[in-house]
């Protein structure tokens, strides 16, 4: 037991002696070459420890900033939603401007006619007995029953019913609609009627009349119900059967009746009542 304690004491004294010797040698500059060699790995290890320390501190700082970041994200999301809403509104304004611009160009080409623009506030109901739309113009705007309704692409229909600030338009593809029309090229005449399928059919075309696919069909003005020369549609097929007195053709309107948004009412036209003359002859 004493031997072990004495050995510990000797070892401690030996270590102290070495430490003092190293300190003394360092003061005299003897250990400078050795210190330079040992400094390289020590500095490398110190750098790694410092980097780890900075990373840990930055992580703690970012953790403390999470509420701030969440608030910032919420603000950006709200701003994005506002910008998207404004973008939708601007697109709608641009679309409205384009439609109105096209209608204005169309009206500028037509002489001796008065127009009023109207918005479609109710589209055609496929389950209703009549194919009609509702527009936001009425008697206080000068709209009356029988007035033609058009777009820059052609005829839409005629005013069927009217109130002070709205009107019901009977579309030309309704089965109860009948319009006097003619082919723009050959001037051959016929009657344009609506079909259950929503198409248009030109009936009672003379057999000797030339009807070609692609021919434009316009209003004839006969009967006094509509002005002449309004585009109705385009011929897509022709049917001529043996032993029939007339031929007929399928006509496609250039308008899409399901997506109407803005239309024109021709307020400068009043239907002509010729029934009195028909009664005289009977």
WOHUQUI-V477928 format. One line per field, one symbol per residue. psi: psi as a letter, one per 30 degrees, with the letter a starting at -180 (. if undefined). Layout:
BEGIN
psi = ???
END
This chain:
BEGIN
psi = eeeeeeeeeeeeeeeeeeeeeeeeeeefgegeeeeeeffeeeeeeeeeeeeeeeeeeeeeeeefgeeeeeeeeeeeeeeeeeeeeeeeeeeeeeeeeeeeeeeeeefffklhkklkkkkjfklkjfflfkjllklhkaefggklkfkkklaffakealkelkaeglkkkjlfgkffkkkkllkeefgklakjlllffflkkjlhkkefkkkkkfkkklkffkfgflllgkkeakkflkkjlkgkflllkkkkkfkjffgkeklkkjfgkkkkjgeeeeeef.
END
